[in-house]
């Protein structure tokens, strides 16, 4: 039997897991590109890591492939400030006046015009 020796990585990769590994790598590539193109800030980084683990015993070499990707995280929501008021939440700071609550009684210091 004259088997052709494999000495190059590009010859090895299509043989791993009967081609399924290379298909999975292509899925990671497509997802990375899709995610990067969809970023609202049009800037980001994705990383695809391919690991080949070689185990040798008595002339037999097993190759175990793995692929993983790290995609940019979705931008987190910004914090919304609240204050506590009578055991509940309020969006109004307790020491500030509510300008939008409507007209108020001006009080003793106001002069009537007329």
C-alpha positions in Angstrom: 0.0 0.0 0.0 1.4 3.3 -1.0 -0.4 6.0 1.0 0.6 9.5 0.3 2.2 11.1 3.3 0.5 14.2 4.7 3.0 16.9 5.6 1.1 20.1 5.2 -1.7 21.6 7.3 -3.9 22.4 4.3 -3.9 18.7 3.4 -4.7 17.7 7.0 -7.6 20.0 7.8 -10.1 18.7 5.2 -9.6 15.1 6.5 -10.4 15.9 10.1 -13.7 14.5 11.2 -14.5 13.6 7.6 -14.6 17.3 6.6 -17.0 18.3 9.4 -14.3 20.2 11.2 -13.6 22.4 8.3 -17.3 23.0 7.8 -17.5 24.1 11.5 -14.5 26.4 11.0 -16.4 28.0 8.1 -19.5 28.5 10.2 -17.4 30.3 12.9 -15.9 32.5 10.1 -19.3 33.4 8.7 -20.7 34.2 12.1 -17.7 36.4 13.0 -18.1 38.4 9.8 -21.8 38.7 10.2 -21.4 39.9 13.8 -18.7 42.4 13.0 -20.7 43.9 10.1 -23.8 44.3 12.3 -22.0 46.3 15.0 -23.7 49.7 15.5 -20.4 51.5 16.2 -18.8 49.9 13.1 -15.7 48.8 15.0 -14.9 45.6 16.9 -12.8 42.5 17.1 -13.5 38.8 16.7 -11.1 35.9 17.3 -11.3 32.4 15.9 -9.1 29.8 17.7 -8.3 26.5 16.1 -6.6 23.9 18.3 -5.2 20.6 17.1 -4.3 18.1 19.8 -2.0 15.3 18.8 -1.9 12.1 20.9 0.8 9.5 20.0 0.9 5.9 21.2 2.7 2.9 19.7 2.9 4.4 16.2 -0.7 5.7 16.1 -1.3 9.4 16.0 -4.8 10.7 16.9 -5.6 14.3 15.9 -8.4 15.9 17.9 -9.5 19.3 16.4 -11.4 22.1 18.2 -12.6 25.5 17.1 -14.0 28.3 19.1 -14.6 32.0 18.5 -14.8 35.0 20.6 -17.2 37.6 19.2 -17.6 41.2 20.3 -20.0 41.5 23.1 -23.1 43.4 22.6 -22.9 46.9 24.0 -24.3 46.9 27.5 -27.2 49.2 28.4 -26.2 52.3 30.2 -27.3 52.8 33.7 -30.5 54.8 34.5 -30.4 56.9 37.6 -33.2 56.5 40.1 -33.7 57.8 43.6 -35.7 56.3 46.4 -38.9 58.1 47.5 -41.3 56.8 50.1 -40.2 53.2 49.6 -40.3 53.3 45.8 -38.2 54.5 42.9 -38.4 58.0 41.5 -36.7 59.6 38.4 -36.8 63.0 40.2 -33.9 63.9 42.5 -35.4 64.7 45.9 -33.6 68.0 46.2 -34.6 69.4 42.8 -37.8 71.1 41.8 -40.1 69.4 39.3 -40.3 72.0 36.5 -43.0 70.1 34.6 -45.6 69.5 37.3 -47.5 72.6 36.3 -48.0 76.1 37.8 -47.3 76.6 41.5 -48.4 79.1 44.0 -45.7 81.8 44.0 -46.1 82.5 47.7 -45.8 85.6 49.9 -42.9 87.3 48.2 -44.7 87.8 44.8 -46.2 91.1 43.9 -49.5 91.3 42.0 -49.2 93.2 38.8 -51.9 95.2 37.6 
